[in-house]
C-alpha cells in the first residue's frame, strides 16, 4: 500500500512538472513566433520614423525561437524628400545559440537578397546618407 501511494504521488508530481514544462514551452513559442515579430516591426518602424524623419515599412518578419532564425521580407526606407534610401527584398539571419549563454550576439549566417542602397550626393561633402546619420546623431538621447 505504501508503494502504491508513493507511485501515485510521483505520478502526480511528474504530471505537474510535465504540465508546467508544456506551459513554459508554449509561452516561449508564442512569444518567439508571434510577439517578437509584432513588437520588432512596430518598434523599429516607430524608432526610424521618429529619429530619421523617414518612412519605414516592412512587409513581414518571421522569427523561429527554436532555431533562432530571423526572416525579413519587403523592407523599405524612404527619406523625408520621398526618395528610397534602402530596400531589401528578402533577408535571413541565423543566430548562434551558444553566443546567448555568453551574453553576446553572434550571427552564423546572413543572407540579403535584392538589397538596394541609393546614395545621392548634394556636394562633395554632403549626401543623403550623411544627412540621415546626422539626424540619427542629433536625435540620440544623451547619456
Secondary structure, 3 states (H helix, E strand, C coil): CHHHHHHHHHHHHHHHHHHHHHHHHHHHHHHHHHHHHHHHHHHHHHHHHHHHCCEEEEEEEEEECCCCEEEEEEEEEECCCCCEEEEEEEEEEEECHHHHHCCCCCEEEEEEEEEEECCCEEECCEEHHHHHHHHHHHCCCCC
